[in-house]
């Protein structure tokens, strides 16, 4: 008898059919970010989408919701924040709705993201009205706040974070300088045409030194222990001996001197001048030993901020025409004038990555200029009306005080990209670090407070 072999009929229903390779070119986004702050990531398709209906991200701690895709889409994006410090791989996959079964691709390659802790608000201290300058004395761990509108100087203890002294009866304090040799703090009083001298703890007034009209800027020359004072409504720079607190010289530089910087290589002091006879917008160069005028450098626009780079031996001068004049520290020659933005009010140098950061209050945010090539390497939209910058060399971070939106940006000095923000008070205007305790101090000019933030931990 012939037997017939009957094969069982098996129906396989695939609810999902994974592919080994998704049609995703890659995932882009920040390589570094901070906790509890949303970051945006983008998955780019290999071509215009024709049949995938959704995409989603894997964050390593969870996955995102499905993001709808339309025909012709070339990418999709989503935001995510992490609550814990660590390294996370961000990847993406695709999904296709079929009649009988859904098709799901495999995961793309991962983008590794390092998540660090962000700035954490510890306290808000009440100081005088309109604080606009901060200075830390490392010898005493005291932070000095020049409260311009309140006509006072508040002194904060860096250990307890309490206001431990307040010097009143000052008239519009607008600038501070530390004399580390003599452990003194000098403060320019624009309203009374004086420089006030405090001891290193800030609890004692040592002297009041008459200078020119409306002193606006100070700089200390540690080689010769001198303090230079630019008198904004006068035509002179007053030079003060740090030890005796006496006026040594008054050097005529031209009307409206308003910014200062010290050249540590050549022992020279630069003074930015708004008007000099019939030739406006110049820099006076003063010999740090003899206090004689060595010459003048012509720059574009009114000098708004100065910074000297001892590694590249260059002076950077931000001017009112929205450019930075780059000057050879030895010859005085203008090397280049890259365009940066409107109202560049602050400069800071990242020596580790050879970059100059420029805060453009009028926009478009923060500009990064190479101190080696003198060219703009990054034009960012970081912050709203940034007015102050500070470099954190331990963590490769640059802080930006954004007066327009009342917060502080954290900028990764390697990228350089914004990796997070932290709230401050109204119109944050000045920044100061206490590396001993890992704290950042923010002077809020629009009120009467100094915000104290804990710096990121790594």
C-alpha distance (Angstrom), angle and dihedral (degrees) to the residues before:
residue distance angle dihedral
X1 . . .
X2 3.72 . .
X3 3.76 115.4 .
X4 3.75 122.7 -146.5
X5 3.76 116.3 -143.8
X6 3.77 110.6 -137.6
X7 3.80 115.1 -159.2
X8 3.78 116.7 -151.3
X9 3.79 113.6 -114.7
X10 3.81 110.8 -128.6
X11 3.79 122.6 -169.5
X12 3.81 115.3 -157.9
X13 3.80 116.8 -160.4
X14 3.78 113.2 -166.1
X15 3.76 112.1 -154.8
X16 3.77 89.9 -175.8
X17 3.73 131.6 11.6
X18 3.81 112.6 -162.5
X19 3.76 121.7 -150.0
X20 3.76 121.9 -145.4
X21 3.78 93.5 -134.2
X22 3.81 124.2 32.5
X23 3.80 121.5 -147.7
X24 3.81 89.2 -107.9
X25 3.76 120.6 123.7
X26 3.79 92.7 -163.0
X27 3.78 148.6 -59.7
X28 3.79 119.6 -95.1
X29 3.78 131.6 -169.0
X30 3.79 140.2 103.1
X31 3.80 118.1 -30.7
X32 3.78 89.4 -154.9
X33 3.79 130.5 38.0
X34 3.79 142.0 149.6
X35 3.80 133.3 -110.8
X36 3.79 123.9 -87.2
X37 3.80 93.9 13.5
X38 3.84 119.9 108.3
X39 3.79 117.2 -119.9
X40 3.81 126.0 -166.6
X41 3.81 122.2 -127.8
X42 3.81 128.6 -172.5
X43 3.81 128.8 -155.1
X44 3.80 111.3 -155.7
X45 3.81 118.9 -152.9
X46 3.78 122.1 -137.3
X47 3.80 89.8 -121.0
X48 3.77 141.5 -7.1
X49 3.81 108.2 -53.4
X50 3.78 113.8 -105.6
X51 3.80 105.6 164.6
X52 3.80 113.0 2.8
X53 3.79 109.9 106.5
X54 3.82 103.7 -170.0
X55 3.76 143.0 13.5
X56 3.77 134.5 -165.0
X57 3.79 141.9 -175.9
X58 3.76 132.3 -124.9
X59 3.81 111.5 -143.8
X60 3.82 98.4 -174.3
X61 3.80 90.2 -117.5
X62 3.82 95.0 52.8
X63 3.81 141.6 -22.4
X64 3.78 129.6 -104.2
X65 3.78 127.8 -117.4
X66 3.78 116.5 -94.1
X67 3.81 112.0 -82.2
X68 3.84 112.0 -144.9
X69 3.81 116.8 -120.9
X70 3.78 126.3 -154.0
X71 3.78 127.1 -154.3
X72 3.79 108.1 -82.7
X73 3.81 96.4 24.8
X74 3.78 112.3 141.6
X75 3.82 97.9 -172.1
X76 3.78 145.0 8.4
X77 3.80 131.3 -153.3
X78 3.79 144.0 -163.7
X79 3.80 140.7 177.3
X80 3.78 128.1 -121.0
X81 3.79 138.9 171.8
X82 3.78 129.8 -161.5
X83 3.80 124.7 -145.0
X84 3.79 96.8 -161.2
X85 3.81 131.8 62.7
X86 3.80 113.6 -115.5
X87 3.81 147.4 87.7
X88 3.80 118.0 -63.2
X89 3.80 133.3 -174.3
X90 3.80 114.9 -137.5
X91 3.83 115.0 -158.8
X92 3.77 138.0 159.7
X93 3.80 141.0 -143.7
X94 3.80 138.1 -171.0
X95 3.79 134.2 -128.7
X96 3.81 131.8 -156.4
X97 3.80 125.1 -165.9
X98 3.81 111.2 -139.8
X99 3.79 132.0 -178.6
X100 3.80 97.3 -108.1
X101 3.79 102.6 13.9
X102 3.77 142.5 11.3
X103 3.76 121.3 -117.6
X104 3.78 120.3 -144.3
X105 3.78 123.7 -172.4
X106 3.76 125.9 -138.7
X107 3.79 121.4 -100.2
X108 3.77 121.4 -79.7
X109 3.77 123.0 -125.2
X110 3.81 112.8 -71.2
X111 3.78 128.1 -107.3
X112 3.81 107.6 -142.9
X113 3.81 112.9 -134.4
X114 3.81 124.1 -171.3
X115 3.81 111.7 -147.4
X116 3.80 116.9 -158.6
X117 3.77 129.6 -179.8
X118 3.80 113.7 -89.9
X119 3.77 131.9 -138.6
X120 3.80 111.9 -63.0
X121 3.81 121.5 -158.2
X122 3.80 109.9 -124.1
X123 3.79 103.4 171.5
X124 3.78 146.3 -21.1
X125 3.79 115.0 -134.7
X126 3.79 124.4 -156.7
X127 3.80 112.9 -128.3
X128 3.79 134.7 156.5
X129 3.79 121.5 -53.4
X130 3.79 119.1 -77.3
X131 3.82 104.3 10.2
X132 3.80 107.2 -164.4
X133 3.83 107.7 162.2
X134 3.81 132.4 45.6
X135 3.79 129.2 -169.9
X136 3.81 132.1 176.6
X137 3.80 123.7 -150.5
X138 3.83 105.2 -152.3
X139 3.81 92.0 -165.4
X140 3.81 92.1 64.0
X141 3.83 100.8 17.8
X142 3.78 90.2 -126.3
X143 3.81 123.4 143.4
X144 3.81 116.7 -148.0
X145 3.81 121.0 -152.5
X146 3.82 119.6 -164.9
X147 3.81 103.1 -149.0
X148 3.80 99.7 -162.9
X149 3.79 101.0 -177.5
X150 3.79 93.1 40.6
X151 3.82 93.8 50.5
X152 3.78 91.8 -130.7
X153 3.78 144.3 106.8
X154 3.80 115.3 -135.5
X155 3.80 119.3 -156.8
X156 3.82 118.4 -153.8
X157 3.80 123.5 -163.4
X158 3.79 107.3 -130.1
X159 3.81 93.5 -148.4
X160 3.79 101.0 49.5
X161 3.83 97.3 22.7
X162 3.79 91.1 -134.5
X163 3.80 128.7 133.2
X164 3.81 100.2 -109.8
X165 3.82 100.5 172.5
X166 3.79 138.6 19.3
X167 3.80 124.0 -166.4
X168 3.79 110.4 -157.0
X169 3.82 134.4 176.2
X170 3.78 88.8 62.9
X171 3.77 118.9 132.0
X172 3.80 116.2 -128.9
X173 3.85 103.6 -36.9
X174 3.81 107.2 -153.6
X175 3.83 108.8 159.7
X176 3.82 138.1 38.0
X177 3.81 133.3 -165.2
X178 3.80 130.3 -178.0
X179 3.80 120.3 -138.4
X180 3.80 98.5 -158.9
X181 3.81 93.1 -179.2
X182 3.80 93.8 61.2
X183 3.83 96.7 24.7
X184 3.80 93.7 -121.5
X185 3.78 135.8 134.5
X186 3.81 119.8 -141.1
X187 3.81 120.0 -157.2
X188 3.82 126.1 -168.1
X189 3.81 112.6 -136.8
X190 3.79 105.5 -157.9
X191 3.80 93.6 -175.4
X192 3.80 98.0 53.8
X193 3.84 101.2 31.9
X194 3.79 92.0 -120.5
X195 3.78 142.1 114.9
X196 3.79 113.5 -133.0
X197 3.81 117.6 -148.7
X198 3.81 120.5 -152.6
X199 3.77 130.3 -177.3
X200 3.81 117.2 -108.9
X201 3.80 93.1 -92.9
X202 3.79 92.8 50.7
X203 3.78 93.6 -131.1
X204 3.79 96.7 108.1
X205 3.80 134.2 51.6
X206 3.80 108.5 -139.0
X207 3.80 100.2 -176.8
X208 3.80 147.7 -26.7
X209 3.80 112.6 -130.7
X210 3.83 120.7 -159.5
X211 3.81 112.1 -132.0
X212 3.81 135.0 159.6
X213 3.80 128.3 -54.9
X214 3.80 117.7 -60.2
X215 3.82 103.3 -6.4
X216 3.80 106.8 -148.4
X217 3.81 108.9 168.1
X218 3.80 139.7 33.0
X219 3.78 134.6 -169.9
X220 3.81 130.5 179.3
X221 3.81 122.2 -137.1
X222 3.83 104.1 -153.9
X223 3.80 94.4 -172.4
X224 3.79 93.4 63.4
X225 3.82 98.1 18.3
X226 3.80 94.5 -121.4
X227 3.77 133.1 142.4
X228 3.80 117.6 -145.7
X229 3.80 118.4 -153.7
X230 3.82 122.6 -163.6
X231 3.81 110.5 -151.1
X232 3.79 106.0 -150.0
X233 3.81 99.2 -158.9
X234 3.76 95.0 39.6
X235 3.78 137.1 59.7
X236 3.80 100.2 -118.7
X237 3.77 142.5 81.0
X238 3.80 112.0 -141.0
X239 3.81 115.2 -143.2
X240 3.81 117.2 -153.6
X241 3.81 129.2 -167.1
X242 3.80 107.3 -125.4
X243 3.79 96.4 -148.8
X244 3.81 100.5 46.6
X245 3.85 96.2 27.3
X246 3.80 88.9 -135.4
X247 3.80 129.5 134.6
X248 3.81 111.2 -103.9
X249 3.79 101.7 178.6
X250 3.79 144.2 -10.1
X251 3.79 108.7 -144.8
X252 3.81 120.3 -160.7
X253 3.79 109.6 -132.6
X254 3.81 105.4 155.4
X255 3.78 134.8 -77.2
X256 3.82 121.0 -51.6
X257 3.81 105.3 16.8
X258 3.80 106.7 -175.9
X259 3.82 114.1 157.5
X260 3.83 134.7 48.8
X261 3.81 139.9 -170.0
X262 3.80 134.5 172.7
X263 3.82 123.8 -131.7
X264 3.81 104.2 -144.3
X265 3.82 93.1 -170.9
X266 3.80 98.6 55.7
X267 3.82 99.0 20.3
X268 3.78 92.1 -119.2
X269 3.78 131.8 143.4
X270 3.79 120.9 -143.5
X271 3.79 121.6 -152.8
X272 3.78 122.3 -167.4
X273 3.81 112.5 -141.4
X274 3.81 128.0 -164.7
X275 3.82 95.0 -159.9
X276 3.80 130.3 18.8
X277 3.81 113.3 176.9
X278 3.82 105.5 -66.4
X279 3.83 93.0 -27.5
X280 3.77 110.3 79.3
X281 3.76 132.7 -163.5
X282 3.77 105.6 34.9
X283 3.76 141.2 144.4
X284 3.77 120.4 -127.7
X285 3.79 115.6 -146.3
X286 3.83 114.3 -148.5
X287 3.80 125.3 -167.2
X288 3.80 107.2 -121.2
X289 3.81 93.7 -146.4
X290 3.81 103.7 41.2
X291 3.83 98.0 22.3
X292 3.80 89.5 -134.8
X293 3.81 123.0 143.2
X294 3.81 107.7 -104.0
X295 3.79 94.7 -174.4
X296 3.78 145.9 -71.1
X297 3.80 133.6 -86.6
X298 3.80 119.2 -149.7
X299 3.79 114.0 -132.2
X300 3.79 133.4 176.1
X301 3.77 116.7 -98.9
X302 3.80 128.2 -14.7
X303 3.84 112.1 -37.4
X304 3.80 106.3 -113.1
X305 3.82 102.8 171.5
X306 3.80 136.9 7.8
X307 3.81 132.7 -158.9
X308 3.80 129.7 174.0
X309 3.81 122.0 -148.9
X310 3.81 110.8 -152.4
X311 3.83 91.8 -172.3
X312 3.79 96.9 55.6
X313 3.83 93.5 26.6
X314 3.79 93.4 -129.0
X315 3.79 137.2 130.5
X316 3.80 117.8 -139.3
X317 3.80 117.7 -154.9
X318 3.82 120.1 -172.8
X319 3.79 109.9 -154.3
X320 3.80 138.8 -165.7
X321 3.81 92.0 -106.9
X322 3.80 89.8 70.1
X323 3.78 96.8 -104.1
X324 3.79 138.7 108.4
X325 3.79 116.2 -129.3
X326 3.81 109.4 -147.4
X327 3.80 112.2 -154.7
X328 3.79 130.2 -170.3
X329 3.81 106.9 -116.1
X330 3.80 92.8 -145.9
X331 3.80 105.0 40.0
X332 3.81 100.4 24.6
X333 3.81 91.2 -130.9
X334 3.80 118.9 147.2
X335 3.81 105.1 -117.5
X336 3.80 101.7 -176.7
X337 3.81 143.5 -19.9
X338 3.83 110.0 -148.0
X339 3.80 117.6 -171.7
X340 3.82 112.5 -116.8
X341 3.82 113.4 164.0
X342 3.79 146.2 -76.8
X343 3.81 120.3 -43.6
X344 3.80 99.8 -3.9
X345 3.81 98.9 -159.7
X346 3.81 104.4 166.2
X347 3.80 139.4 37.6
X348 3.79 132.9 -169.7
X349 3.81 130.6 174.1
X350 3.79 124.4 -137.4
X351 3.79 99.6 -155.2
X352 3.80 94.1 -175.2
X353 3.81 93.8 61.9
X354 3.82 97.6 25.4
X355 3.79 94.5 -120.3
X356 3.79 134.2 138.1
X357 3.82 117.1 -147.1
X358 3.80 118.7 -151.4
X359 3.82 122.8 -164.5
X360 3.81 109.7 -148.1
X361 3.79 108.3 -162.7
X362 3.80 91.4 -171.4
X363 3.82 93.0 47.8
X364 2.92 172.8 -91.1
X365 3.81 89.9 100.6
X366 3.80 123.4 -114.4
X367 3.81 123.2 -4.7
X368 3.81 122.5 -157.6
X369 3.81 118.2 -150.2
X370 3.80 124.7 -173.3
X371 3.80 110.3 -120.0
X372 3.81 88.3 -153.6
X373 3.80 102.9 48.7
X374 3.84 96.5 23.7
X375 3.80 89.3 -134.2
X376 3.81 131.2 123.9
X377 3.80 109.0 -100.9
X378 3.81 99.0 175.7
X379 3.81 134.3 19.2
X380 3.79 107.0 -168.2
X381 3.79 135.7 -177.7
X382 3.79 90.6 -140.8
X383 3.78 114.5 151.1
X384 3.79 133.6 -8.8
X385 3.81 112.2 -93.0
X386 3.83 96.6 -15.0
X387 3.80 111.1 -158.3
X388 3.83 107.0 165.9
X389 3.80 135.8 40.3
X390 3.80 134.1 -167.9
X391 3.81 131.2 -176.6
X392 3.80 121.1 -139.5
X393 3.82 103.8 -161.5
X394 3.81 95.2 -177.3
X395 3.80 93.4 61.5
X396 3.83 101.1 24.7
X397 3.79 91.6 -118.4
X398 3.79 131.9 137.1
X399 3.80 117.1 -155.9
X400 3.80 122.1 -148.3
X401 3.82 122.6 -163.6
X402 3.81 106.4 -145.3
X403 3.79 109.4 -157.5
X404 3.79 94.4 -175.0
X405 3.79 98.7 59.7
X406 3.80 101.1 24.3
X407 3.78 100.5 -118.1
X408 3.80 145.3 98.4
X409 3.81 123.2 -114.9
X410 3.78 123.4 -144.5
X411 3.81 110.8 -144.6
X412 3.78 120.9 -165.3
X413 3.80 103.5 -130.9
X414 3.81 91.6 -153.2
X415 3.85 98.0 56.8
X416 3.13 93.7 18.4
X417 3.82 97.5 -132.1
X418 3.78 137.1 128.5
X419 3.80 108.1 -96.7
X420 3.79 100.4 178.1
X421 3.78 147.9 -27.3
X422 3.79 137.6 -129.2
X423 3.82 128.1 -157.4
X424 3.80 119.9 -112.3
X425 3.81 131.6 169.5
X426 3.78 132.0 -75.3
X427 3.82 113.3 -47.0
X428 3.83 100.7 -9.7
X429 3.79 104.2 -147.0
X430 3.81 111.5 168.5
X431 3.80 138.5 31.3
X432 3.78 134.0 -154.6
X433 3.83 131.4 177.0
X434 3.78 129.8 -146.3
X435 3.82 101.6 -162.1
X436 3.81 91.4 -179.4
X437 3.81 91.3 66.6
X438 3.80 100.7 21.8
X439 3.79 94.3 -117.2
X440 3.79 133.5 141.0
X441 3.82 121.0 -151.3
X442 3.81 120.7 -154.2
X443 3.82 123.2 -166.3
X444 3.81 110.7 -146.5
X445 3.79 105.5 -151.7
X446 3.79 94.4 -173.8
X447 3.79 91.9 64.2
X448 3.78 141.1 11.8
X449 3.77 103.5 -82.9
X450 3.78 147.8 95.3
X451 3.81 116.3 -148.5
X452 3.80 117.5 -143.8
X453 3.80 115.7 -152.7
X454 3.79 130.9 -177.9
X455 3.79 110.4 -124.8
X456 3.83 121.6 -124.7
X457 3.79 117.3 -79.9
X458 3.81 122.0 -137.7
